[in-house]
Amino acid sequence: MSQPRSVADVSYYIASQLPKDQTTFKEDMNDVLRDLSYVPPEYMTYPEYWGLLDVVMKKHIPTVKDIDCPWKQKIVDIFIGKISLPTKK
């Protein structure tokens, strides 16, 4: 069985993959990351913290029909775990 993903790691990776022109999406992701910075690491798999990221994802990519370009597909794939996170060094 695989290790549960950390919402902080997923959020950071999503934020790093956003195009430069997505300023509002980037600002919202920075807000999520700031909020998560006060959460103990052992809580990063809890559903309530995943909810912070879920709200931002639904704001910027509300439905499957809104996936109208490759970068949005990549962000969704990271969010759902279809794309693995980079390994930590």
TORPA-4810 file (N, C-alpha, C, O; in nm, 3 decimals):
<nodes>
NODE_1_0.085_-0.119_0.000_0.000_0.000_0.000_0.089_0.124_0.000_0.189_0.131_0.072_M
NODE_2_0.052_0.221_-0.080_0.134_0.342_-0.091_0.107_0.438_0.025_0.003_0.433_0.091_S
NODE_3_0.203_0.522_0.046_0.196_0.625_0.151_0.092_0.731_0.112_0.088_0.771_-0.004_Q
NODE_4_0.009_0.778_0.206_-0.085_0.885_0.174_-0.010_1.011_0.130_0.098_1.041_0.180_P
NODE_5_-0.068_1.082_0.036_-0.004_1.204_-0.013_-0.027_1.320_0.083_-0.133_1.329_0.147_R
NODE_6_0.069_1.406_0.093_0.059_1.526_0.176_-0.004_1.637_0.094_0.041_1.665_-0.018_S
NODE_7_-0.107_1.701_0.148_-0.171_1.811_0.077_-0.073_1.926_0.055_-0.085_1.998_-0.044_V
NODE_8_0.021_1.945_0.145_0.120_2.052_0.127_0.209_2.022_0.007_0.237_2.112_-0.072_A
NODE_9_0.255_1.898_-0.006_0.340_1.861_-0.119_0.265_1.875_-0.251_0.320_1.927_-0.349_D
NODE_10_0.141_1.829_-0.254_0.061_1.839_-0.376_0.035_1.986_-0.410_0.046_2.026_-0.526_V
NODE_11_0.002_2.065_-0.310_-0.026_2.208_-0.332_0.098_2.280_-0.385_0.089_2.361_-0.477_S
NODE_12_0.211_2.251_-0.325_0.335_2.314_-0.369_0.366_2.278_-0.514_0.405_2.364_-0.593_Y
NODE_13_0.348_2.152_-0.549_0.377_2.108_-0.686_0.280_2.171_-0.785_0.320_2.214_-0.893_Y
NODE_14_0.153_2.177_-0.749_0.055_2.242_-0.837_0.094_2.388_-0.857_0.096_2.437_-0.970_I
NODE_15_0.125_2.458_-0.749_0.163_2.600_-0.759_0.284_2.618_-0.850_0.292_2.715_-0.925_A
NODE_16_0.377_2.526_-0.843_0.499_2.538_-0.923_0.476_2.511_-1.072_0.558_2.548_-1.155_S
NODE_17_0.365_2.448_-1.105_0.336_2.413_-1.244_0.240_2.510_-1.314_0.213_2.495_-1.433_Q
NODE_18_0.190_2.608_-1.240_0.096_2.703_-1.301_0.168_2.797_-1.396_0.279_2.842_-1.368_L
NODE_19_0.106_2.828_-1.510_0.165_2.926_-1.602_0.175_3.064_-1.536_0.097_3.097_-1.447_P
NODE_20_0.271_3.141_-1.579_0.296_3.273_-1.520_0.176_3.366_-1.528_0.157_3.451_-1.441_K
NODE_21_0.095_3.353_-1.632_-0.018_3.444_-1.649_-0.137_3.410_-1.559_-0.237_3.483_-1.559_D
NODE_22_-0.130_3.303_-1.484_-0.239_3.261_-1.394_-0.222_3.324_-1.255_-0.208_3.253_-1.156_Q
NODE_23_-0.222_3.456_-1.251_-0.190_3.526_-1.126_-0.291_3.501_-1.015_-0.252_3.482_-0.900_T
NODE_24_-0.419_3.499_-1.047_-0.520_3.476_-0.943_-0.510_3.335_-0.888_-0.519_3.314_-0.767_T
NODE_25_-0.492_3.239_-0.976_-0.476_3.099_-0.935_-0.352_3.088_-0.847_-0.355_3.022_-0.743_F
NODE_26_-0.242_3.152_-0.887_-0.118_3.148_-0.807_-0.138_3.212_-0.670_-0.091_3.159_-0.569_K
NODE_27_-0.209_3.325_-0.666_-0.237_3.391_-0.538_-0.319_3.300_-0.447_-0.292_3.290_-0.327_E
NODE_28_-0.420_3.235_-0.503_-0.503_3.144_-0.424_-0.420_3.026_-0.373_-0.439_2.982_-0.259_D
NODE_29_-0.331_2.975_-0.456_-0.244_2.865_-0.413_-0.149_2.912_-0.303_-0.122_2.837_-0.208_M
NODE_30_-0.099_3.034_-0.314_-0.013_3.088_-0.208_-0.089_3.100_-0.077_-0.032_3.077_0.030_N
NODE_31_-0.217_3.136_-0.084_-0.300_3.141_0.037_-0.313_3.003_0.100_-0.303_2.988_0.222_D
NODE_32_-0.334_2.901_0.017_-0.343_2.763_0.067_-0.212_2.724_0.134_-0.212_2.671_0.246_V
NODE_33_-0.102_2.750_0.068_0.030_2.714_0.123_0.058_2.789_0.253_0.116_2.732_0.346_L
NODE_34_0.017_2.914_0.260_0.035_2.990_0.384_-0.047_2.928_0.497_0.003_2.910_0.608_R
NODE_35_-0.173_2.894_0.468_-0.257_2.831_0.570_-0.199_2.696_0.615_-0.202_2.663_0.733_D
NODE_36_-0.148_2.620_0.520_-0.091_2.489_0.554_0.039_2.500_0.632_0.080_2.404_0.697_L
NODE_37_0.105_2.613_0.625_0.232_2.628_0.697_0.213_2.623_0.848_0.310_2.605_0.922_S
NODE_38_0.090_2.637_0.894_0.061_2.632_1.038_0.007_2.496_1.082_-0.031_2.478_1.198_Y
NODE_39_0.003_2.401_0.990_-0.052_2.268_1.019_0.063_2.171_1.046_0.159_2.167_0.969_V
NODE_40_0.055_2.093_1.155_0.160_1.994_1.181_0.169_1.892_1.067_0.067_1.855_1.010_P
NODE_41_0.289_1.847_1.035_0.309_1.755_0.922_0.222_1.629_0.930_0.177_1.579_0.828_P
NODE_42_0.200_1.578_1.050_0.123_1.454_1.063_-0.026_1.473_1.028_-0.098_1.374_1.012_E
NODE_43_-0.071_1.597_1.015_-0.211_1.624_0.979_-0.230_1.649_0.829_-0.343_1.669_0.785_Y
NODE_44_-0.123_1.648_0.752_-0.129_1.685_0.611_-0.207_1.588_0.523_-0.227_1.614_0.404_M
NODE_45_-0.250_1.476_0.579_-0.332_1.382_0.501_-0.480_1.392_0.540_-0.563_1.321_0.483_T
NODE_46_-0.514_1.476_0.636_-0.651_1.487_0.685_-0.742_1.553_0.581_-0.700_1.648_0.515_Y
NODE_47_-0.864_1.503_0.565_-0.957_1.557_0.465_-0.984_1.707_0.479_-1.000_1.776_0.378_P
NODE_48_-0.989_1.758_0.601_-1.020_1.900_0.616_-0.913_1.990_0.554_-0.943_2.101_0.510_E
NODE_49_-0.790_1.943_0.551_-0.684_2.024_0.489_-0.684_2.006_0.338_-0.649_2.098_0.264_Y
NODE_50_-0.722_1.888_0.292_-0.740_1.868_0.148_-0.853_1.957_0.098_-0.854_1.998_-0.018_W
NODE_51_-0.948_1.987_0.185_-1.059_2.075_0.148_-1.014_2.214_0.108_-1.076_2.277_0.023_G
NODE_52_-0.907_2.264_0.170_-0.853_2.395_0.133_-0.811_2.396_-0.014_-0.841_2.490_-0.088_L
NODE_53_-0.741_2.292_-0.055_-0.696_2.282_-0.194_-0.815_2.255_-0.287_-0.820_2.309_-0.398_L
NODE_54_-0.908_2.174_-0.243_-1.025_2.142_-0.324_-1.104_2.267_-0.361_-1.150_2.280_-0.475_D
NODE_55_-1.121_2.358_-0.267_-1.194_2.483_-0.293_-1.126_2.563_-0.404_-1.193_2.615_-0.493_V
NODE_56_-0.995_2.574_-0.398_-0.920_2.649_-0.500_-0.930_2.580_-0.636_-0.949_2.645_-0.739_V
NODE_57_-0.917_2.448_-0.636_-0.926_2.375_-0.763_-1.064_2.394_-0.826_-1.074_2.417_-0.947_M
NODE_58_-1.169_2.386_-0.747_-1.305_2.401_-0.801_-1.333_2.545_-0.845_-1.415_2.568_-0.933_K
NODE_59_-1.265_2.640_-0.784_-1.280_2.780_-0.825_-1.221_2.802_-0.964_-1.281_2.870_-1.048_K
NODE_60_-1.104_2.746_-0.989_-1.032_2.774_-1.113_-1.055_2.670_-1.224_-1.041_2.702_-1.342_H
NODE_61_-1.091_2.549_-1.186_-1.123_2.444_-1.284_-1.248_2.373_-1.232_-1.240_2.262_-1.180_I
NODE_62_-1.365_2.439_-1.246_-1.487_2.389_-1.182_-1.536_2.252_-1.228_-1.586_2.174_-1.147_P
NODE_63_-1.523_2.223_-1.357_-1.573_2.095_-1.409_-1.476_2.039_-1.511_-1.383_2.107_-1.555_T
NODE_64_-1.498_1.915_-1.548_-1.416_1.850_-1.651_-1.426_1.929_-1.782_-1.329_1.935_-1.859_V
NODE_65_-1.541_1.988_-1.808_-1.560_2.066_-1.931_-1.468_2.189_-1.935_-1.443_2.243_-2.043_K
NODE_66_-1.419_2.231_-1.820_-1.332_2.349_-1.813_-1.185_2.316_-1.837_-1.100_2.405_-1.835_D
NODE_67_-1.154_2.190_-1.860_-1.016_2.150_-1.891_-0.999_2.170_-2.041_-1.017_2.078_-2.121_I
NODE_68_-0.962_2.294_-2.077_-0.957_2.331_-2.218_-0.815_2.358_-2.270_-0.797_2.410_-2.380_D
NODE_69_-0.716_2.322_-2.191_-0.578_2.338_-2.236_-0.489_2.241_-2.157_-0.527_2.195_-2.049_C
NODE_70_-0.372_2.210_-2.211_-0.285_2.108_-2.150_-0.244_2.139_-2.006_-0.234_2.047_-1.925_P
NODE_71_-0.220_2.265_-1.972_-0.174_2.293_-1.836_-0.284_2.263_-1.734_-0.254_2.220_-1.623_W
NODE_72_-0.410_2.285_-1.770_-0.520_2.253_-1.678_-0.529_2.102_-1.657_-0.551_2.055_-1.545_K
NODE_73_-0.512_2.026_-1.765_-0.514_1.880_-1.752_-0.402_1.834_-1.660_-0.422_1.746_-1.576_Q
NODE_74_-0.284_1.894_-1.674_-0.171_1.856_-1.589_-0.200_1.887_-1.443_-0.169_1.805_-1.355_K
NODE_75_-0.259_2.003_-1.415_-0.292_2.041_-1.276_-0.392_1.941_-1.217_-0.375_1.898_-1.103_I
NODE_76_-0.494_1.906_-1.294_-0.594_1.809_-1.246_-0.528_1.673_-1.223_-0.556_1.607_-1.122_V
NODE_77_-0.441_1.632_-1.314_-0.373_1.503_-1.299_-0.285_1.500_-1.174_-0.276_1.397_-1.108_D
NODE_78_-0.221_1.610_-1.142_-0.142_1.619_-1.018_-0.236_1.608_-0.898_-0.209_1.533_-0.804_I
NODE_79_-0.346_1.682_-0.902_-0.441_1.685_-0.791_-0.498_1.546_-0.761_-0.510_1.507_-0.645_F
NODE_80_-0.535_1.472_-0.866_-0.597_1.340_-0.844_-0.496_1.228_-0.828_-0.534_1.114_-0.802_I
NODE_81_-0.368_1.259_-0.842_-0.264_1.158_-0.821_-0.226_1.081_-0.945_-0.152_0.983_-0.936_G
NODE_82_-0.274_1.122_-1.060_-0.239_1.055_-1.186_-0.094_1.085_-1.224_-0.027_1.002_-1.287_K
NODE_83_-0.047_1.203_-1.186_0.094_1.240_-1.204_0.158_1.235_-1.066_0.111_1.299_-0.972_I
NODE_84_0.266_1.161_-1.055_0.336_1.149_-0.927_0.411_1.277_-0.894_0.453_1.352_-0.981_S
NODE_85_0.424_1.299_-0.765_0.504_1.413_-0.719_0.652_1.382_-0.738_0.692_1.266_-0.732_L
NODE_86_0.732_1.485_-0.759_0.877_1.460_-0.768_0.927_1.403_-0.636_0.876_1.436_-0.530_P
NODE_87_1.027_1.319_-0.645_1.082_1.261_-0.522_1.164_1.366_-0.448_1.232_1.449_-0.508_T
NODE_88_1.155_1.359_-0.317_1.232_1.453_-0.233_1.375_1.406_-0.222_1.403_1.286_-0.217_K
NODE_89_1.465_1.501_-0.220_1.607_1.467_-0.209_1.653_1.471_-0.066_1.770_1.445_-0.038_K
</nodes>
